Each structure stands twice: as structure tokens, then as C-alpha cells.
């Protein structure tokens, strides 16, 4: 009985030592049913973690292990090949730099020195992806997305299920939504608080920015005051790919609530170019 208790204590102490070794190396361990995830400062230890049987999960930005607890194996590897602590510190093993090493800095320098206007679509998208996806060369992904969807607007408006095919994670998906909404708001500034009839082309440009990449039909209303200045732009109804209902009573009710003197009704057809 005493020997069994002593063995249990020694095992627990060894497990604690292994966890402390991971923490000292900047690594965090989480476990679920037979799945172990290591996150944190993994870049400095990527070779070690791969050799220990881990698989990189790019969507969740962690190394995954199945089966038995990988902690003892990782600790043994850390003891055998110590590395300098710290984020992006580089490993103790001499590895050749990837072909894209320093590319992000070079592209950012180009933008700062020469402006962003000259960038082709794939480089602009690549630059945007820098701020959502770490540690990988984003140029191939940018080119694949443009090849699949055609334009930046179509990429930003793509459904999550479509983007999942390209392993786009939630962080990048949110960034795409933010980029699309930013474009719509910038276009809205050109028509808001200005007489619509004197800025008809700008209104059409705004409609294009707001509706061109919608996957379902919308019935949109621009509410104007007595001077034809835009008061509000609202989506009255959303429908399916080829149908959207309109209720005149709701339109009039909303116009009265906003004290609108005139209306412009806008309707898109997703199956046709706007």
C-alpha cells in the first residue's frame, strides 16, 4: 500500500514538472476527450511539436495531439533541445528561413513609400490577410480566393460555408465583414446629407456598393426630406434568391415616422449584375 501511494505521488510530481516545463517554454496545454491542444509560443517549438506527433490546426492556431497525454514527450524534447523563451523567438535548431521570410515587411514598406493604389487585387487582399492570419504566406490564399470569387467585393460578401472551403477562420471572416461594411459606409458618406438629385451617379455607386454582392433579394428605401436630402437608408425586407415581399402600409408608416417628403425604392436581383 505504501509503495502504491509513493508511486502515485511520484507520478503526480512528474506530471506537474512536465506542465511547468511547458509553461516555462511559453506553451499552454488544454485537453478534451483524447484530444490534446498545445497553444501559446508554438512557433519557436514547431519542429519539436511536429516531431512529437502533433498536427497544426491553422483554424484554431494550435498543435493537436490524439491518444495519450503528450506532455511527458514534449518535456523530454524540451529538455533535449532547449530554446530561447519569448514570442517568435526562433528555435534552437538551425532551420532555413521560409521563402516568404520578410515579405510582409517588404510589402508594408512598399505601401508606405509608394502608396497602396498601385497594388493589384491579389496583393491588396494579401495585405489585408496579414492582419488576420499569422505566420504563413498569404499570397497563394489571396490568389485562390480571387480565382474562386472573382472580385474583392465578392470575397468579402461570400457565405461562411463557402469560405470554409479555404480554411478561413472566424477571425478572418469577421475582418471580411468589416471590410465590406467599411466600403458601404464610405459610399454612404457621398450621398448622405446632400441633395440626391444633384448626385445621382453617386447614389447609383452607393447602391452598387450596398447591393451588388448580396446573395438574396432586398427591398431598400431611401427616405428624403423636402430638399431631397437623404434622411435614412433602410432595408425594408429581405427575401430569397428570387423573391422579396413588400408591404406598402409598412413603407408609408416608416416614411411618416421619419417625416420623409419623398422616397426612392431600390430592389436588386442577385442572379443579374446590378
C-alpha positions in Angstrom: 0.0 0.0 0.0 2.8 2.4 0.9 4.6 1.6 -2.4 1.5 2.3 -4.4 0.9 5.6 -2.7 4.6 6.6 -3.2 4.3 5.7 -6.9 1.2 7.8 -7.3 2.8 10.8 -5.6 5.9 10.4 -7.9 3.7 10.2 -11.0 1.8 13.3 -10.0 5.0 15.2 -9.3 6.4 14.2 -12.7 3.2 15.4 -14.4 3.4 18.7 -12.5 7.1 19.1 -13.6 6.1 18.4 -17.2 3.4 21.0 -17.1 5.7 23.5 -15.5 8.3 22.8 -18.3 5.7 23.6 -20.9 4.6 26.8 -19.2 8.3 27.9 -18.8 8.6 27.4 -22.6 5.5 29.6 -23.2 3.2 26.7 -24.1 -0.3 26.1 -22.8 -2.0 22.7 -22.7 -5.7 22.0 -22.9 -7.3 18.6 -23.1 -10.7 17.2 -24.1 -11.7 13.6 -24.9 -8.5 12.1 -26.1 -7.5 15.4 -27.8 -4.7 17.5 -26.5 -4.1 21.0 -27.7 -0.9 23.0 -27.3 -1.0 26.7 -27.9 1.0 29.8 -27.0 4.6 30.3 -28.2 4.4 27.4 -30.6 6.4 29.0 -33.5 9.6 28.7 -31.5 8.9 25.0 -30.9 7.2 24.0 -34.2 9.7 21.4 -35.2 9.7 19.8 -31.7 5.9 19.7 -31.6 5.7 18.2 -35.1 8.3 15.5 -34.2 6.4 14.7 -31.0 3.4 13.7 -33.2 1.4 17.0 -33.3 -0.6 18.3 -36.2 -1.0 22.0 -36.8 -4.6 23.3 -36.6 -4.5 26.6 -38.6 -8.1 27.4 -37.9 -7.6 27.3 -34.1 -3.9 28.3 -34.2 -2.7 25.3 -32.1 -1.0 22.0 -32.2 -3.2 18.9 -31.7 -2.3 15.5 -30.3 -4.5 12.4 -30.1 -4.2 9.4 -27.9 -2.2 9.6 -24.7 -1.0 12.7 -22.9 1.9 14.2 -25.0 3.2 16.3 -22.1 6.0 13.9 -21.0 7.2 13.5 -24.6 7.2 17.3 -25.1 9.0 17.9 -21.9 11.7 15.3 -22.8 12.1 17.1 -26.2 12.3 20.5 -24.5 15.0 19.2 -22.1 17.0 17.8 -25.0 16.7 20.8 -27.3 16.3 24.0 -25.1 15.2 27.1 -26.9 15.2 30.8 -26.1 12.0 31.8 -24.4 9.7 34.5 -25.8 7.2 35.1 -28.6 8.6 34.4 -32.1 12.0 33.8 -30.6 13.1 31.2 -33.0 14.2 27.6 -32.1 17.5 26.2 -31.0 17.6 24.1 -34.2 19.1 25.9 -37.2 16.4 25.9 -39.8 16.4 27.7 -43.2 14.1 30.7 -43.3 11.0 30.1 -45.4 10.9 31.6 -48.9 8.5 34.3 -47.8 10.6 35.4 -44.8 10.4 39.2 -44.6 7.8 39.5 -47.3 5.2 41.1 -45.1 7.6 43.9 -44.0 8.6 44.5 -47.6 5.0 44.8 -48.8 4.2 47.2 -45.9 7.3 49.3 -46.8 6.1 49.5 -50.4 2.7 50.8 -49.3 4.3 53.4 -47.0 6.7 54.6 -49.6 4.8 54.4 -52.9 1.2 54.2 -51.8 -1.4 51.5 -52.0 -3.1 52.5 -55.2 -0.6 50.5 -57.4 -1.2 47.2 -55.7 -3.0 44.6 -57.8 -6.0 43.0 -56.2 -4.2 39.9 -55.0 -1.5 41.9 -53.2 -4.2 44.2 -51.6 -6.0 41.1 -50.4 -2.7 39.6 -49.3 -2.0 42.7 -47.3 -5.5 42.5 -45.6 -4.9 38.9 -44.7 -1.7 39.8 -42.9 -3.8 41.2 -40.1 -5.9 38.1 -39.7 -3.7 35.1 -40.4 -0.3 34.8 -38.7 2.9 33.1 -39.8 2.0 31.8 -43.2 2.5 33.1 -46.8 -0.9 34.5 -47.6 -0.2 35.2 -51.3 -1.4 31.7 -52.5 -4.6 32.1 -50.5 -5.3 35.5 -51.9 -4.9 34.3 -55.4 -7.1 31.2 -54.8 -9.8 33.4 -53.3 -9.8 35.8 -56.3 -9.8 32.9 -58.7 -12.8 31.4 -57.0 -14.9 34.5 -56.3 -13.7 37.0 -58.9 -13.5 40.3 -57.1 -12.7 41.6 -53.6 -16.3 42.6 -53.1 -17.5 39.0 -53.8 -14.9 37.6 -51.4 -15.9 39.9 -48.6 -19.6 39.1 -49.2 -19.1 35.3 -49.5 -21.0 33.0 -47.2 -19.1 31.5 -44.3 -19.7 28.0 -45.7 -18.1 29.0 -49.0 -15.1 30.5 -47.2 -14.7 27.4 -45.0 -13.5 25.6 -48.1 -10.4 27.8 -47.9 -10.0 27.2 -44.2 -11.0 30.8 -43.4 -11.3 31.1 -39.7 -13.7 33.3 -37.7 -11.1 36.0 -37.2 -10.7 36.4 -40.9 -14.4 36.1 -41.6 -15.1 39.0 -39.2 -12.4 41.0 -40.9 -14.1 40.4 -44.3 -17.4 41.5 -42.9 -15.8 44.7 -41.5 -14.1 45.5 -44.8 -17.4 45.2 -46.7 -19.3 47.4 -44.2 -16.5 49.9 -44.3 -16.9 50.2 -48.1 -20.6 50.7 -47.8 -20.3 53.4 -45.2 -17.7 55.2 -47.2 -20.0 55.2 -50.2 -22.9 56.3 -48.0 -21.0 59.5 -46.9 -21.1 60.7 -50.5 -24.9 60.8 -50.6 -25.9 61.4 -47.1 -26.9 65.0 -46.1 -26.6 66.0 -49.8 -29.4 66.6 -52.4 -29.8 63.3 -54.1 -31.0 64.7 -57.4 -27.7 66.6 -57.8 -25.6 63.4 -57.0 -27.5 60.8 -59.0 -24.3 58.9 -60.1 -23.1 58.9 -56.5 -26.4 57.4 -55.5 -26.0 54.7 -58.1 -22.5 54.0 -56.9 -23.8 53.7 -53.4 -26.5 51.3 -54.5 -23.8 49.2 -56.2 -21.7 49.1 -53.1 -24.6 48.2 -50.8 -26.3 45.6 -53.1 -24.0 44.3 -55.8 -22.8 41.4 -53.8 -26.0 40.4 -51.9 -26.9 36.8 -52.3 -30.6 37.4 -51.6 -33.1 40.0 -52.8 -33.5 43.1 -50.8 -36.1 45.9 -50.8 -34.3 49.0 -49.8 -35.8 52.5 -49.2 -34.0 55.9 -49.3 -36.0 58.4 -47.3 -35.6 62.1 -48.4 -36.6 65.4 -46.9 -38.2 68.3 -48.8 -34.8 69.3 -50.3 -34.2 65.8 -51.5 -31.5 65.2 -48.9 -31.1 61.7 -47.7 -32.5 61.2 -44.2 -32.1 57.4 -43.9 -31.3 54.3 -45.9 -33.1 51.2 -44.6 -33.6 47.6 -45.7 -37.4 47.2 -45.6 -37.4 43.5 -46.4 -35.0 40.6 -47.1 -36.2 37.7 -49.3 -34.8 34.7 -51.1 -32.6 34.5 -54.2 -35.5 35.5 -56.5 -38.3 36.9 -54.3 -38.8 39.5 -51.6 -42.2 40.7 -50.1 -43.2 44.4 -49.9 -45.8 45.8 -47.6 -46.9 49.3 -48.7 -48.5 50.0 -45.3 -45.2 49.4 -43.5 -43.4 51.7 -46.1 -45.8 54.5 -45.5 -45.8 54.1 -41.8 -42.0 54.3 -41.7 -42.0 57.4 -44.0 -44.4 59.2 -41.7 -42.3 58.3 -38.7 -39.2 59.8 -40.3 -41.2 62.8 -41.6 -39.9 62.0 -45.1 -41.2 64.1 -48.1 -40.1 61.6 -50.8 -38.9 58.0 -51.2 -36.6 56.2 -53.5 -37.3 52.4 -53.7 -34.4 50.1 -54.6 -34.6 46.4 -55.4 -31.8 44.1 -56.5 -31.7 40.8 -58.5 -28.9 38.6 -57.2 -28.9 36.5 -60.3 -28.2 39.5 -62.5 -25.4 42.1 -62.3 -26.6 45.3 -60.7 
